[in-house]
Amino acid sequence: MYHFGDGTKIPNPSRAQCRIEFAEGRLISECVTSRGRDRIVSVYRVTGPGTYESEVIENKNFPDVIGARVRGEFRVDNGKLFTTVYPPVAKGSAARSPIKIEAVWVRE
């Protein structure tokens, strides 16, 4: 679910099919959307119970967010990973940028 600053909420607005991988301090998110493949690579560290912070190190579609820090929350319940992230707003797109993204991930 994408949450926007004006209070609107949209479930998966791009109808993206996504996968995420956490491994040894690196987080890789890949989504296939109508515009093609989006790949974001970040380094991350757990900052406390159920919280983490990441820094974007690769994003070819939005290079202006490289170096941006993102804080997130996570929990595992019934074999599913629930995440909530608070992404940085890309320059020039504040009106259409989400301020919070909630997702549920299921192991393949």
Beta strands, then each sheet from edge to edge (+ up, - down):
strand 1: 2-4
strand 2: 9-10
strand 3: 17-23
strand 4: 26-33
strand 5: 36-48
strand 6: 51-59
strand 7: 69-77
strand 8: 80-86
strand 9: 98-106
sheet 1: 2+ 1- 9+ 8- 7+ 6- 5+ 4- 3+
end
